[in-house]
Amino acid sequence: MSCPRTQPDWNNLSVLHRNTLPSRAHFYTYGSEDKALTFDREKSEYISLNGTWKFRHDSSPLEAPEWNTVNPLTWDDIKVPGMWQVQGYSHPTYTNVNYPFHVNPPNVPLLNETGSYWRQFVTPASWEGQQVRIRFEGVDSAFHLWVNGEEVGYSQGSRNPSEFDITSLLQPTGSVNTLAVRVYEFCDGSYIERQDQWLLSGIFRDVGLLGFPQSTIVDFDAVPILSEDLSSAELVTKVKVQGEAGSVDVKLLRPDGSVLEQSSFSSSESSKIKVTGDDLQLWSAENPVLYTLLVTFNGRTIPQRVGFRRVERKGPNFYVNGRPIMLYGMNRHEHHHLYGRAVPYESMRADLLLMKKYNINALRCSHQPNDPRLYEVCDELGLYVIAEADLETHGFDPVERSNIPDQHLMTEYEVQEASYKIATKWTSDNPEWKDAYLDRAEQLVQRFKNYSCIIFWSLGNEAFYGQNHASMYKWIKEADPTRLVHYEGDRDAVSADMYSTMYWSPEALKKHVAEKPDKAMIQCEYAHAMGNGPGGLKEYIDTYRSEPLLQGGFIWEWCNHGILTREGNQPYYAYGGDFGDKPNDADFILDGMVYSDHTPTPGLIEYKKAIEPVTVAFKDGRVEVTNHYDFSTLDHLSVSWHIVKEAGNTEPVAWELPEIKPGESKTVDLPQGVAPSSEASWFAVNFSLKKATSWAPQGHEIAWAQIPLFDENSLVLPQISAPPSKLSITEIQGKLHIYSDSFASNFTYDLVRGDLAWSTDAGKVFHSGPQLGIYRALTQNDIGAGGPLAEWQRFRVDSLCRMLVQSSTWKSNNDGSVSITTKVRVAPVVLEWAMVADLTYTITGSSVQLHVKGDFSGTFPTVVPRIGLTIRLPRSYEGATWFGRGPGESYRDKKAAARFGTFTSSIDTGLETPYEWPQENGNRTDTRWVRVHAASADQSYAASAKAQAALPEIETRMDSPFNFSLSRYSTEELDRAKHPHELNALENETEFTVDFAHHGIGTGSCGPGAFEGNRLEAGPFEFTTLFRLLDGKSE
């Protein structure tokens, strides 16, 4: 006796599938051409088995019951497609790299969660005498199948389809059949499916029945081949038939639906349809022209949309349709905040529409084949696609890292390279795994070979490099010579048609292409979009556009992977560890350009601006307009200009530009009447769609620019006049009391703490502050390996770095004002270094001017988070109007998308950014003035509209452009809370920061920190800030 009695299929490397049908192109068959032209699956010979199934959950396959011993009708209901961990069974688990079980390949534990699914179905009378297949588009991670109590087969490969012939096991048409599926959380294939995503299980994609005639097309290729000069093309169609051979009819329809060509050919041969002249329109991401191919055999029609395009390498570069292209890409995992990887079609399509609206032209399907309908939408909308195999073995990296000695003497990259060279032995360079690797290559290519959007096949992700990758590359190049192959793990690009890397800095990219100019390079992952970030996008795009061998990259990644859950009545987005899952990688799964609900973050807004296809710059008193499209002129865009001023914008005026070809620049004169100015103003240009497209309405903005017409750094503070009567000063127990009988303001200055309290007849204006400080709440990019946190921790740069008063002097001035000079240290506890400064206040009846001059002493950190002032205001102050960059947040390396103008907002309507992991947020850069006021009654917590109206506005200015933020949370609270619902608002206060300078954001969560020029280096500083009240009594 033994347990298990035999070696299970799910723990047997020699068993990948049992009784599955060969891989094939994704298609449906229709009973007529008219039905086929709808592309509506419900009108095809397909019966969906999606819906409610019966379900039982067990901890191990050995504990799951024999089917003949149970009555599944008594089981729970479950939704298919779906993942059982988000439907109330067990819990989600998140790890980025680590395997969630003991590493002993190819074995996985017997304690292996198991889901048993059951349902009934009936086949229609019209399928009498036909072959009936059942197709699973995705089951995670492996499953056995039974029909009417008979075992059909087994399959693994979570994100690949499995298709079985069940004809011989069915009851007569019209009778009830039973279907049983047993799904295993893990199988030996889990060792090559260690992607950075939630570990979720179940039948998560569509399940359905297909009715095929006994003689039918079971596979086909539709390959467009373009002539060298792109003036003509052939569409070569080949079919694979089961049953009797015969004649195949093909019909090619133009994009407008009219018939271009039709013919017949023998099923054992191929069809070649030639397209020339005006009939030939090429497909690209910019102009995704699609034709329709109808392939008919034995009364069944298969429809396929076809785009004519050519992908090739010429010299080092890769080309589409004869031109080297630039990839402004995005990595996208399949994720939905309610359903995990069981993403509804509507959500997937909304993602792709949003990408197009934000100027994204390329998609990497990370790190597995996606729902096949995604590729149809990419064909339609125009997105270049890297189609990636379901293959990642990153979990062997920590296994090998643990064996590397003297890691403390090595850089992170050196440790990674040493580990990767050894880790490949487990599977990638192990011949025992060759069939498993080839299976995933074949499944990928065969399924998606007829989609024009796919320009690269990818051998997987972070699976090191070994002989099995070389075998995949060889098989793919023989099976499909019309596309290129990508694989980042192949550092020397032996089995890849380009170099690819992750998270390199612009300087490292430039160095690489200078040293290895034999192939182009892309970044398959960069600008890690975690929380407040990414910073430095403009630097990356400028680098790509300046180096011909750099052909773009793919942001990591599209969406936060939060799962909506609740704590009591509080909804929040859960991440690793929130379900008690161990080990876990916590919030590292919140790294998207859209939030978990798939609405844009500030990072996506910044990316749209960085990659906009038209840029405008001043050049020798004229305007240079550059067209960054690969194939299009600017004729499809409407162009207008206007002037941005403090008082508002002028009306837009249409602007006619000369034709600018793709990749070219032209210099034109400024419109008549536009000239340099002594006041703050910008020449603004907008480019928008002349006509609606499949992805955006007419008038959708594609690009914009603002060119300053003045010296941006020339700021002069308003002159402050003397108070109406001399201010009196009284010192009582360490506090200075400053007041005037003839003016409504009074002040109390704390000589011990350096706080200034400011009140008027309407109430308090300043509760406390301005406190000079250097700390901000940490961002996820600060905390990551590439961020500055390690240095800040070493120097104890944290919320305990507070201002300490050393001494103060004060005097009454001849003009009636009061001056206070305070020497302060901003320093951590324990250590000797400090930021030392002199703070000089000049106080009048309705204004406070503060001059700050300082430097750093001792052995201090190289960079600090910020240098600025923090003021606590009454809670009623929740709104602001400002002249500077807006309307959204911005930072010194994340401000390209922030326009200059005059904006108004409140804490509830946008001054705070709702990151799903609390952190520094809401900063505004390059501000010229800000007026903080009570928010309107419907925006704010504040008591009453009347009380708010009585509070004066507080106007703040500085002698150089500055940063500000307004928040109901303290810095300490943003650091403490790990979810938004855990945040405790300040009691009756609002935190107002006014910063002279701010450290950049960078991408240090997984990549380089802030680039040179975007760092706040510790050193001497000096600035003057003016606070004044605007209540009708101001000076």
Buried (B, 14 or more C-beta within 10 A) or exposed (E): EEEEEEEBBBBBBEBBBBBBBEBBBBBBBBBEBEBBBEBEBEBBBBBEBBEEBBBBBBBBBBEBEEBEEBEBEEBEEBBBBBBBBBBEBBBBBBBBBBBBBEEEBBBBEBEBBBBBBBBEBBBEEEBEEBBBBBBBBBBBBBBBBBBBEEBBBBBBBBBBBBBBBBBEBBBEBEEEBBBBBBBBBBBBBBBBBBBBBBBBBBBBBBBBBBBBBEBBBBBBBBBBEBEEEBEBBBBBBBBBBBBEEEEBBBBBBBBEEEEBBBEEBEBEEBBBBBBEEEBBBBBBBBBBBBBBBBBBBBEBBBBBBBBBBBBBEEEBBBBBBBBBBBBBBBBBBBBBBBBBBBBEEEBBBEBBBBBBBBBBBBBBBBBBBBBBBBBBBBBBBBBBBBBBBBBBBBBBBBBBBEEEEEBEEBEEEEBBEBBBBBBBEBBBBBEEBBBBBBBBBBBBBBBBBBBBBBBBBBBBBBBBBBBBBBBBBBBBBEBBEBBBBBBBBBBEBEBBBBBBBBBBBBEEBBEBBEEBEEBBBBBBBBBBBBBBBBBBBBBBBEBBBEBEBBBBBBBBBBBBBBBBBEEEEEEBBBBBBBBEBEBBBBBBBBBBBBBBBBEBBBBBBBBBBBBBBBBBEBEEEEBBBBBBBBBBBBEBBBBBBBBBBEEEBEEBEEBEBEEBEBBEBBBBEBBEEBEEBEEBBBBBBBBBBEEEBEBBEEEEBBBBBBBBBEEBEEBEEBEBBBBBEBBEBEEEEEBBBBBBEEBBBBBBBBBEBBBBBBBBEBEBBBBBBBBBBBBBBBBBBBBBEBBBBEBBEEBBBBBEBBBEBEEBEBEBBEEBBBBBBBBBBBBBEEBEBBBBBBBBBBBBBBBBBBBBBBBBEEEBBEBBBBBBBBBBBBBBBBBBBBBBBBBBBBBBBBBBBBBBBBBBBBBBBBBBBEBBBBBBBBBBBBBBBBBBBBBBBEBBBBEEEEBBEBBBBBBBBBBBBBBBBBBBBBBEBBBBBBBBBEBEBBEEBBBBBBBBBBBBBBBBBBBBBBBEEBBBEBEEBBBBBBBBBBBEBBB
